[in-house]
């Protein structure tokens, strides 16, 4: 019998949380594996999972019987503690999509890189979230860089795919890219991917984050939100979800705002503005897998990832936390926008 804790949040009010405790008593069925979550990263990206949980299906990955509540997905490492598969013995370390919970049971279908969770409730959800990498099979894995991986790798995949889509469309005829929430990890990962692509990068951020964002050296210009953006043909990459920022840009740029793409929702409001196109990374992932093949995609991403991690270690400091109560504290801090851009949160379970 194994004791498990799970943090659940109110699906209509993400500030309301509760730590639930139960016992895992059932024996594993064929192909099932019990994972013990080791450590995870928590960023504004996880807030997006909650804000659009019903729209994309994020609440369905880790269902709970607690009525009206859900479990926020996180990215991180876990270790096999019990297994019905010889290829995944106890002690195997994996990286992937994990719940705010100490344990997770998966139904594993083996792949060359690890396994896919084929549990019934995940069958029609985006495949990218159902795949788990065994660290010994992952050429990008470095034990010394686990903290960077839990914090940046899922975000950087979004950055990589977004930058690829924009560049593949020749920047929609623009040569300036305006990026909101420019201090956020997914935003500056996108900026890093767009460096030296022949476009001007303008970062918008809160006044308190201008110095940090400028110090990254990724943007040609960094402006506070209330500053005027130059009127020129531009693409807007919206990582904030702020309707006020969007309205201001549309009013100022008019027809020169040639494309408006929504990615993140750090302002915790799902945009319904018809002027904005929602970017869903798994769609671009499927396209590029078809274009390049899995190996070609992995090679291109690996090259970009290594370039990114060579710089990322110097951009932020790691704040370490432990256990469900500190996990809740970090969640509340990120929700309220109190997290500092030069600090990243890693939680050990």
FENGI-V936875 format. One record per backbone hydrogen bond with DSSP energy under -0.5 kcal/mol. CO is the residue of the C=O (numbers start at 0). NH is the residue of the N-H. E is the energy in kcal/mol with one decimal. If there is no record, write none. Layout:
BEGIN
<<CO/NH/E> <CO/NH/E>>
END
This chain:
BEGIN
<<1/23/-3.4> <3/21/-2.4> <4/101/-2.4> <5/7/-0.6> <5/19/-3.4> <7/17/-2.0> <8/69/-2.5> <9/12/-0.5> <12/9/-0.7> <12/15/-2.1> <14/16/-0.6> <15/9/-2.3> <17/7/-2.7> <17/19/-0.7> <19/5/-2.5> <21/3/-3.0> <22/24/-0.8> <23/1/-1.7> <28/31/-2.2> <30/107/-2.5> <31/83/-1.5> <32/34/-0.6> <32/105/-2.6> <33/80/-2.8> <33/81/-1.3> <34/36/-0.6> <34/103/-2.0> <35/78/-2.4> <37/348/-2.9> <38/76/-2.5> <39/346/-2.6> <40/74/-0.6> <41/344/-0.6> <42/45/-1.3> <42/46/-0.7> <43/47/-1.5> <44/48/-1.3> <45/49/-1.1> <46/50/-2.6> <47/51/-2.5> <49/52/-1.1> <51/55/-2.2> <52/56/-1.3> <52/57/-0.6> <52/58/-1.1> <56/59/-1.5> <57/60/-1.0> <59/62/-0.6> <64/66/-0.7> <65/68/-1.8> <67/10/-2.1> <69/8/-2.6> <71/99/-0.6> <73/97/-3.7> <74/40/-1.9> <75/95/-2.4> <76/37/-2.7> <76/38/-1.0> <77/93/-2.9> <78/35/-3.0> <79/90/-3.0> <81/33/-2.7> <84/87/-1.4> <85/88/-0.5> <88/91/-1.9> <91/79/-2.6> <92/134/-2.4> <93/77/-2.3> <94/132/-2.5> <95/75/-2.2> <97/73/-3.5> <98/100/-2.4> <99/6/-3.0> <101/36/-2.1> <103/34/-3.3> <103/105/-0.5> <105/32/-2.5> <105/107/-0.7> <106/117/-3.2> <107/109/-0.5> <108/115/-2.2> <112/133/-2.5> <113/110/-2.3> <114/131/-3.2> <115/108/-2.3> <115/117/-0.7> <118/121/-2.0> <119/122/-1.4> <121/124/-1.6> <125/128/-1.5> <126/129/-1.3> <126/130/-0.7> <129/116/-2.5> <131/114/-2.0> <132/94/-2.4> <132/134/-0.5> <133/136/-2.3> <134/137/-1.1> <136/138/-0.7> <137/140/-1.6> <141/144/-2.3> <142/145/-1.1> <144/148/-2.1> <145/149/-2.5> <146/150/-1.6> <147/151/-2.9> <147/152/-0.7> <148/152/-1.3> <148/153/-0.6> <151/155/-4.1> <152/156/-2.0> <153/157/-1.3> <154/158/-2.5> <155/159/-3.3> <156/160/-2.5> <157/161/-2.7> <158/162/-2.7> <159/163/-2.0> <160/164/-2.3> <161/165/-2.5> <162/166/-2.6> <163/167/-2.7> <164/168/-1.2> <165/170/-2.6> <166/169/-2.0> <168/171/-2.0> <169/172/-1.9> <170/173/-2.7> <174/199/-2.9> <175/177/-0.5> <175/234/-2.3> <176/201/-2.8> <177/236/-3.2> <178/203/-3.3> <180/183/-2.4> <183/187/-2.7> <184/188/-1.7> <185/189/-1.8> <186/190/-2.2> <187/191/-1.9> <188/192/-1.8> <189/193/-1.5> <190/194/-0.8> <191/194/-0.6> <193/196/-1.4> <199/176/-3.1> <199/201/-0.6> <200/202/-0.5> <200/219/-1.6> <200/220/-1.8> <201/178/-3.1> <202/222/-3.1> <203/181/-2.7> <204/224/-1.3> <205/208/-1.9> <205/209/-0.5> <206/209/-1.0> <208/212/-2.6> <209/213/-2.7> <210/214/-2.1> <211/215/-0.7> <212/215/-0.8> <213/216/-1.4> <220/202/-3.1> <222/204/-2.0> <223/226/-2.1> <229/231/-0.9> <232/174/-1.1> <232/175/-0.7> <233/257/-1.7> <233/258/-1.0> <234/177/-3.2> <234/236/-0.6> <235/237/-0.7> <235/260/-3.0> <236/179/-2.1> <236/238/-0.8> <237/262/-3.1> <237/263/-0.9> <238/265/-1.1> <239/266/-2.5> <240/242/-0.6> <241/245/-1.9> <242/246/-2.5> <243/247/-2.3> <244/248/-2.2> <245/249/-2.7> <246/250/-2.5> <247/251/-2.2> <248/252/-3.2> <249/253/-2.0> <252/255/-2.4> <253/256/-1.7> <255/233/-3.4> <255/257/-1.3> <258/235/-3.1> <259/276/-3.0> <260/237/-3.4> <261/278/-3.0> <264/267/-2.1> <272/275/-1.9> <276/261/-2.6> <277/279/-0.6> <278/280/-0.6> <279/282/-1.6> <279/283/-1.0> <280/284/-2.4> <281/285/-2.2> <282/286/-2.0> <283/287/-2.6> <284/288/-2.1> <285/289/-2.0> <286/290/-2.2> <287/291/-3.0> <288/292/-1.8> <291/295/-0.6> <292/296/-2.4> <293/297/-2.5> <294/298/-2.3> <295/299/-2.2> <296/300/-2.9> <297/301/-2.7> <298/302/-2.0> <299/303/-2.0> <300/304/-3.2> <301/305/-2.4> <302/306/-1.7> <303/307/-2.1> <304/308/-2.9> <305/309/-1.4> <307/310/-1.6> <307/311/-2.4> <308/312/-1.0> <310/313/-1.5> <311/314/-1.8> <311/315/-1.0> <316/318/-0.5> <316/343/-2.8> <317/319/-0.6> <318/345/-2.6> <320/347/-2.7> <321/325/-0.6> <322/326/-1.8> <323/327/-2.2> <324/328/-2.0> <325/329/-2.4> <326/330/-2.4> <327/331/-2.6> <328/332/-2.0> <329/333/-2.7> <330/334/-2.5> <331/335/-2.0> <332/337/-2.6> <332/338/-0.7> <333/336/-1.3> <339/342/-1.6> <341/316/-2.8> <343/318/-3.6> <343/345/-0.5> <344/41/-1.7> <345/320/-2.2> <346/39/-2.3> <347/322/-2.7>>
END
